[in-house]
Amino acid sequence: MQQPKRRFTVMGLAFGPAAFSLALCVASASAQEASQLEGVYRKVSAAEAAIAKSIGAGDSRQLSRTGSELGRVIEAALKRRDEGQAVSACDMAAHSLAYVAVSAADGLANKGEARKVLIEDARAAASDFRKDMAACEKQAGKKTGSHTSVEKALRAL
């Protein structure tokens, strides 16, 4: 008596749901990353306006507060980097802008040569911020802006 030569492949049936589940996980991760990028972009944009206004008013306390708020964004980016995830251009823009805020706040609090050095550091960081923010906007799919308000406010000092 002959046995039928039919082969039933279990692996072929299991591959379909596994591929679907993998695609769903990738889509979910990219959606989460996009929403996270959008949140950082909004925070940095709001902080930019606050910093430009604070520099114009000479308010070192507000500059320090805004720098501390950006510090939380930077800490979250460092945590993601330690977990093996990528750091976005918006995170880099937050870092540059926080450096501007801290240097400008210290510059406003000091006098003489120390003030000049700190303000020059803030100007260099503002230039870096402008470049980082252009990359951030490109990554977030936003229209590119000029982002020179902080540099202009620093020049007025």
N, C-alpha and C positions, 0 to 999 in steps of 0.2 A: 504494500500500500504506500502510495506517495503522499507526502505531506505538502501542503500548499507552500509555495515559495514567496509568500507575501511578507513584506517587512513593514512594520508600523513604526514610524519614527516619532518618538516622543519629543526629541529636541526641536524638531520643526514646529511643533505646536507651542512650545514654551518660549520660543524666540520672539514671537509676535507681541505678546503682552510685555515681555521684558523690554523690547525696543520702545514700545509705547510709553512705558513707565519711565524709562531713561530720558526720552524726549520731553516728557512732562516735567521732570525734575530740572532739566536744563532750562526750559522755558520759564519755570518758576524762579530759578536763581537769577536769570537775566532780568526778569521783571522786578525782583527785589533790588537788584543792583541799580537799575534805572531809577527806581523811586528813591533810593538812598542818595544817588547822585543829584537828583532834583532837589532834595532836602538840603544838601550841603550847598548847592548853588544858591538857593534862596537865602540861606543864612549868611553866606559870604557877601551877596549883593546888599543885604540889609546892613551888614556890618560896615561895608564900604561907605555907604551914605552916612552912617553914624560917626565913623571916624573922620570923614572929611568935615562934617559939621563940628565935631569936637575940636579938631585942630584949628579951625577958623575961630572958634570961641575961646581957645586956649584952655580948655577943660581937661586937665590931666586925669582927673578922677574918672570921667566918662571914658576916656581912652583906655585906662586900666581895666575898667569893667568890660568894655567891648573886647579887649585882648583876652580877658579871662573866659568870656563866652566862646571865643574862637579856640581857646585852649581845649575846651571839651570836644570840639570837632576834631582837633589834632590828635587828642588822646584816643578817640574812637578809630581814627585812621591808623594809628600805630598798633592798636589792638588787632585790627583787621589784617595789617601787614604781618604781625606775629603769627596769626592763624593761617598764613599762606595766601591770603587774598590780595588783590591788587589795590594800590593806592591811586586814587583818581587825580586828575589835574585840578579839580575843584578843592581837593584836600591840600594840594600844594599851594593853591591860591590862598587858602585859609591860613596856612603857615606863614606865607609872605606878608599877608595883611596883619596878622597878629604881631609879627616882628615890627612892622611899621607902627602899630599902636603902642607897643611897649617902648620902643625907641623914642617916639615922639613924646610920650608921657614923661619919660625920664629927661628928655631934652627940655621940656617946658619947666620941669622942676629944678633944673640946674642953670648955672650962669657961666659965662666966659667960654673958655676953650672946650670944656666938657660939653656944653650945650651945642657948640658947633659940630663936634664929632658925632654926637648922638643924632642930630638933625641930618647930617650927611649919611649916616647909616640908615636912617629912616627913608631918605630919598632913594638910596640904592635899593632898599627893600621894596619901595613903591614901584620902581622900575621893574623889578622882578615880578611883583604882583600883577602889573599890567600884562606882562607876557603870560604868566600862569593863568590869568583870568581869560585871556583870548583862547588858550588851549582848553580851558574849562567849558567855555561857551560852545566851542566846536564839539567837544565830547558830549555835552548835554543837548546838542542840537538846537541851540539858541542863536539869535542874531548877534553878531559880534559888535560890541560897543567900544567906546574909546577908553573908559576907565582911567581918565587922567585927573579926576577930581581930587584925589588924595595928593598927587604930585603937585597940583596947583596950590592946594592948601598949604603944603609944606614950603613951597616957594614964597608964600606970603609971610612966613615966619621970618 
